[in-house]
Every structure is written in C-alpha cells, then in structure tokens.
C-alpha cells in the first residue's frame, strides 16, 4: 500500500520555480517529521529539508534561502517550494516520514542551464 506520493516535478529553466507535493497517509504524517531528499545519478541520497510535526524546519546549506518546506496537517501534505533553481538541483526528489521507514517513489526535477 502506498503511504507517500510525490508530485510536482518536471523541467524548469535556471532561475525558475517548482513546487513539489507529498501526499501522505494520516497515520504516518500526523506523528512524523517529514523530509525531502534528493538523489542525482551516481550520488548518494541527501537530505534537502525537513519539517517536524510542530513546524520546525531545517535546510541544507545549498538550498537555504531558495527552498521552503511546509506542511498542511489538515490534508496530510508536505510541500517543497523551490525557487531560483540551479542546474545542480537536478535530481529525483523523495519525501520520507522519519522513523516510519516509508518513502515515496520520487519525482524527477530537471533544471536546464
């Protein structure tokens, strides 16, 4: 059974914006910190941003000031607003519910130079 589903990826130009969504099951969304990770070909998966159940956020230095993570506890959805995109942001983006071991299947983000 699918527990988290990402959407919103696509192709953007450098300097453009995308908003990713992660729709989660209430049972895991309500109690867990949600993280956005990304993985580029040949690289390890890395944490981009996270948000606790209480709304505390953290960001990787490479995206701070450009990306914003948020969550809507009413519809069990987390978001990643990505502005000022750079080619190095190109990756598959995954959402993850911390401690649950549940991952989404990922959404591809490609940023052209």
Secondary structure, DSSP 8 states (H G I E B T S, - for coil): ---EEEE--EEEETT--EEEEEEE-HHHHTTS-EEEEEE-TTS--EEEEEE-TT--EEE-TTTTTTEEEEEETTTTEEEEEE-S--GGG-EEEEEEETTTTEE---EEEEEE-
